[in-house]
């Protein structure tokens, strides 16, 4: 998918979601809880790295949360790129789910009802008690991306960003110019890797999707 009318920056942006964590497996709202990957998550992270061995990478950034850090480290090992430092960026931390953190998502769905549950999980500006909305996540992710990542892409550096469901959804909203309402339909699957080429304001000109088989 390429828009040839837009100037394409020489660097590539590679984004990936961490794989299964201990709380993902249990169906719990994780948010800022600093849980580890499961054995499956670690195995699949290796496959994710193997799936992009052909791509050049000059810089790697993640959140401060160990599930994203470990995913990035395992991917780099599988890519033969242990020489790269994994930078831990607070702006890339997962959405804070506040009072819902640690609660079972599917039990909460029964309590909240389908519509409210979907709005809380995927809506743009739907609050949770003592937590963040996706809009609030966007307001910390996008300035970091524009100020700290786009200059690398301009300078022909290729950046891999390993994040979380909501940090990546916030970034994709900006990259692909998705509306506030449209972002409700955007899901980020385990093992999903998207390679973007962007224009001079850091928005998508071309993308390639790779998924685990």
C-alpha positions in Angstrom: 0.0 0.0 0.0 2.0 3.0 -1.3 1.0 6.6 -1.8 3.6 7.7 -4.5 2.4 11.3 -4.3 4.0 11.8 -0.8 7.7 12.1 -0.1 9.0 9.0 1.6 11.5 9.3 4.4 14.4 6.9 4.0 14.2 5.2 7.4 11.8 2.5 8.3 9.6 2.3 11.4 9.1 -1.3 12.6 6.4 -1.7 15.3 5.6 -4.9 17.2 3.5 -5.8 20.2 4.9 -7.9 23.0 3.7 -11.5 23.0 1.7 -13.3 25.8 2.3 -12.2 29.4 1.3 -13.9 32.6 -1.7 -11.7 33.0 -2.7 -11.9 29.3 -2.9 -15.7 29.8 -5.2 -15.2 32.9 -7.4 -12.7 31.1 -6.6 -9.9 33.5 -6.4 -6.2 32.8 -2.6 -5.6 32.9 -1.9 -1.9 32.2 1.1 -0.7 34.2 1.5 -4.0 36.2 5.0 -5.1 35.5 4.4 -8.8 34.7 6.6 -11.2 32.8 6.1 -13.1 29.5 4.9 -16.6 29.7 7.0 -19.4 28.1 4.8 -19.2 25.1 5.4 -15.4 24.9 9.1 -16.0 25.0 9.0 -18.7 22.3 6.8 -16.5 20.0 9.0 -13.5 20.5 11.9 -15.5 19.1 9.8 -16.3 16.1 8.9 -12.7 15.7 12.6 -11.8 15.5 13.3 -14.6 13.1 10.5 -13.2 10.9 12.3 -9.9 10.4 15.9 -11.0 10.2 16.0 -9.4 6.8 15.2 -5.9 8.0 17.9 -3.4 9.0 17.6 -2.0 12.5 19.6 0.9 13.9 17.7 1.7 17.1 15.3 -0.1 19.4 12.8 1.5 21.9 10.3 -0.1 24.3 8.4 0.9 27.3 9.7 0.5 30.9 7.7 -2.7 31.4 9.5 -6.0 31.4 7.2 -7.8 29.0 8.0 -5.3 26.2 11.7 -5.2 27.1 12.1 -9.0 27.1 10.2 -9.3 23.8 12.6 -6.8 22.3 15.7 -8.5 23.7 14.5 -11.9 22.5 13.7 -10.5 19.0 17.2 -8.9 18.8 18.9 -12.2 19.8 16.9 -14.0 17.1 17.9 -11.3 14.6 21.6 -11.6 15.5 21.6 -8.0 16.7 22.5 -8.3 20.4 24.8 -5.3 19.8 21.8 -2.9 20.0 20.8 -1.4 23.3 17.1 -1.6 24.2 16.0 2.0 25.2 13.3 2.1 27.8 10.9 5.0 27.3 8.3 6.0 29.9 6.1 7.6 27.2 5.6 4.1 25.6 4.2 2.5 28.8 0.9 0.7 28.5 -2.3 2.5 29.3 -2.9 2.8 33.1 -6.2 0.9 33.7 -6.5 2.4 37.2 -9.0 0.6 39.4 -9.6 -2.0 36.7 -6.0 -3.2 36.9 -5.8 -6.9 37.8 -9.5 -7.5 37.3 -10.7 -10.3 35.0 -11.7 -8.7 31.7 -14.4 -11.3 30.9 -16.0 -11.0 34.4 -16.0 -7.2 34.0 -17.7 -7.6 30.6 -20.6 -9.4 32.3 -20.8 -6.6 34.8 -20.4 -3.7 32.4 -22.3 -5.0 29.4 -20.9 -5.4 25.9 -21.1 -1.8 24.7 -19.5 -0.2 27.7 -16.9 -2.9 27.9 -15.9 -2.4 24.3 -15.9 1.4 24.7 -13.6 1.1 27.8 -11.2 -1.3 26.0 -11.1 0.3 22.6 -12.8 3.7 22.7 -11.0 7.0 22.3 -11.9 9.0 25.4 -13.7 6.6 27.7 -12.4 7.0 31.2 -11.7 4.4 33.8 -11.6 5.2 37.5 -8.1 6.6 38.4 -6.7 5.5 35.0 -6.0 6.8 31.5 -8.0 7.0 28.3 -6.6 6.2 24.9 -6.6 9.9 24.2 -4.3 10.5 27.2 -2.0 7.7 26.0 -1.9 9.4 22.6 -0.9 12.7 24.2 2.3 11.2 25.5 3.1 8.7 22.7 2.8 11.1 19.7 5.1 13.9 21.0 7.8 11.3 21.7 7.3 9.8 18.2 7.4 13.1 16.4 10.3 14.6 18.4 12.5 11.5 18.9 11.7 9.0 16.2 10.9 11.0 13.1 14.3 12.7 13.1 15.9 9.2 13.0 13.8 8.3 10.0 14.8 11.5 8.3 18.4 10.5 9.0 18.0 7.1 7.2 18.0 5.2 10.5 15.6 2.3 10.9 13.8 2.2 14.3 12.1 -0.9 15.9 9.5 0.0 18.5 8.1 -2.8 20.8 5.1 -1.7 22.7 1.7 -2.6 24.1 -1.9 -2.7 22.7 -2.8 0.8 23.5 0.5 2.6 22.9 0.6 1.0 19.5 -3.1 1.8 18.8 -2.3 5.4 19.7 0.6 5.5 17.4 -1.3 3.8 14.5 -4.1 6.4 14.9 -1.6 9.1 14.1 0.4 7.2 11.5 -2.8 6.2 9.5 -4.9 9.3 10.3 -7.6 7.2 11.9 -10.6 9.0 13.3 -11.6 9.1 16.9 -14.5 6.8 16.2 -12.6 4.6 13.8 -9.9 3.7 16.4 -12.5 1.5 18.2 -12.1 -1.1 15.4 -8.3 -1.3 15.5 -7.0 -4.4 17.3 -3.3 -5.3 17.7 -2.8 -9.1 17.7 0.1 -11.0 19.4 2.9 -11.5 16.9 1.9 -8.6 14.7 4.7 -6.6 13.1 4.1 -3.6 10.9 6.8 -2.0 8.8 6.0 1.6 7.9 7.5 4.1 5.6 6.4 7.6 6.4 6.3 11.2 5.1 8.0 14.3 6.5 5.4 14.6 9.4 5.8 11.0 10.3 2.5 9.7 8.8 2.1 6.6 6.7 3.0 6.5 3.0 3.5 2.7 2.8 3.2 -0.3 5.1 3.9 -4.0 5.2 2.3 -6.4 7.7 4.0 -9.6 8.9 2.3 -12.0 11.3 3.4 -15.3 12.9 2.1 -18.3 11.0 
